[in-house]
């Protein structure tokens, strides 16, 4: 997968009780709140997964919200993100094996479906340690797999992406 | 399932954010995240602070880049980007090649079809150029 270092500008809300602090303490409160906000938001349809704040660029002057007394600080920073892309070739590992296909995971992307019908000549072999096999190789739990993204959708309720994968193609499949 | 039909990495039809942002290889992200993890660990030992918690997205990504990075040494990582930067690649192409480390020009163009468009690697001389690029990459790995 390809990661990005994306430029971001978010508004960070600081409550009045935290405003008693001066100088470095206020700056720290803003940074802590930013890190919390990034973690809590987890992902968005626009940016993909928010993995880590990388560089803090600027904290601009705060604006008071009249009703609550909270102060909104615009913060510019860079963030390491990962967003799926149709046609991208990625590496993941097998998480679950079902008769009609395989579920893969790849870094922050935890819901990737590889349908049995897109696995060309692999056959399902059931049992306690289920797997898919062909003449040359097999997919079982934790096998590393190189796959291509056929498509994806954003699931707002779970704040995650679901990917549809294929290994039909040259140089794709178990590693 | 509906994807974003107007975007397709294979044809380098990629979103605006990929064009604006700097793309990063797995091995580059590994260095950044491991450094941040060390910082977080140091911070966690000194005080209990919400910013010292590691998010699940961070943790999954760190596990992933550690498992699948081909280059571990920071100098080697810099050399990979330096080497690939000489060949007029788009950021996304550079990172895909740096992540997947194809062995042959056939493998490279199968995984990154956009290499063959745009006139950079045309015909047999283009394949030779790709082979040269991949050979440069394998030398970095050899001497890591």
Boltz contact constraints between the chains, C-beta under 6 A:
constraints:
  - contact:
      token1: [A, 2]
      token2: [B, 23]
      max_distance: 6.0
  - contact:
      token1: [A, 2]
      token2: [B, 92]
      max_distance: 6.0
  - contact:
      token1: [A, 2]
      token2: [B, 95]
      max_distance: 6.0
  - contact:
      token1: [A, 3]
      token2: [B, 24]
      max_distance: 6.0
  - contact:
      token1: [A, 3]
      token2: [B, 29]
      max_distance: 6.0
  - contact:
      token1: [A, 4]
      token2: [B, 21]
      max_distance: 6.0
  - contact:
      token1: [A, 4]
      token2: [B, 23]
      max_distance: 6.0
  - contact:
      token1: [A, 5]
      token2: [B, 21]
      max_distance: 6.0
  - contact:
      token1: [A, 5]
      token2: [B, 22]
      max_distance: 6.0
  - contact:
      token1: [A, 5]
      token2: [B, 24]
      max_distance: 6.0
  - contact:
      token1: [A, 6]
      token2: [B, 21]
      max_distance: 6.0
  - contact:
      token1: [A, 32]
      token2: [B, 51]
      max_distance: 6.0
  - contact:
      token1: [A, 35]
      token2: [B, 51]
      max_distance: 6.0
  - contact:
      token1: [A, 36]
      token2: [B, 50]
      max_distance: 6.0
  - contact:
      token1: [A, 39]
      token2: [B, 55]
      max_distance: 6.0
  - contact:
      token1: [A, 42]
      token2: [B, 57]
      max_distance: 6.0
  - contact:
      token1: [A, 49]
      token2: [B, 57]
      max_distance: 6.0
  - contact:
      token1: [A, 51]
      token2: [B, 57]
      max_distance: 6.0
  - contact:
      token1: [A, 51]
      token2: [B, 58]
      max_distance: 6.0
  - contact:
      token1: [A, 51]
      token2: [B, 61]
      max_distance: 6.0
  - contact:
      token1: [A, 52]
      token2: [B, 36]
      max_distance: 6.0
  - contact:
      token1: [A, 52]
      token2: [B, 58]
      max_distance: 6.0
  - contact:
      token1: [A, 85]
      token2: [B, 9]
      max_distance: 6.0
  - contact:
      token1: [A, 86]
      token2: [B, 3]
      max_distance: 6.0
  - contact:
      token1: [A, 86]
      token2: [B, 7]
      max_distance: 6.0
  - contact:
      token1: [A, 86]
      token2: [B, 8]
      max_distance: 6.0
  - contact:
      token1: [A, 87]
      token2: [B, 8]
      max_distance: 6.0
  - contact:
      token1: [A, 87]
      token2: [B, 9]
      max_distance: 6.0
  - contact:
      token1: [A, 87]
      token2: [B, 10]
      max_distance: 6.0
  - contact:
      token1: [A, 88]
      token2: [B, 9]
      max_distance: 6.0
  - contact:
      token1: [A, 89]
      token2: [B, 111]
      max_distance: 6.0
  - contact:
      token1: [A, 91]
      token2: [B, 68]
      max_distance: 6.0
  - contact:
      token1: [A, 107]
      token2: [B, 60]
      max_distance: 6.0
  - contact:
      token1: [A, 107]
      token2: [B, 61]
      max_distance: 6.0
  - contact:
      token1: [A, 107]
      token2: [B, 64]
      max_distance: 6.0
  - contact:
      token1: [A, 108]
      token2: [B, 57]
      max_distance: 6.0
  - contact:
      token1: [A, 108]
      token2: [B, 60]
      max_distance: 6.0
  - contact:
      token1: [A, 108]
      token2: [B, 61]
      max_distance: 6.0
  - contact:
      token1: [A, 151]
      token2: [B, 1]
      max_distance: 6.0
  - contact:
      token1: [A, 151]
      token2: [B, 3]
      max_distance: 6.0
  - contact:
      token1: [A, 152]
      token2: [B, 3]
      max_distance: 6.0
  - contact:
      token1: [A, 153]
      token2: [B, 1]
      max_distance: 6.0
  - contact:
      token1: [A, 164]
      token2: [B, 1]
      max_distance: 6.0
  - contact:
      token1: [A, 170]
      token2: [B, 110]
      max_distance: 6.0
  - contact:
      token1: [A, 171]
      token2: [B, 107]
      max_distance: 6.0
  - contact:
      token1: [A, 171]
      token2: [B, 110]
      max_distance: 6.0
  - contact:
      token1: [A, 171]
      token2: [B, 111]
      max_distance: 6.0
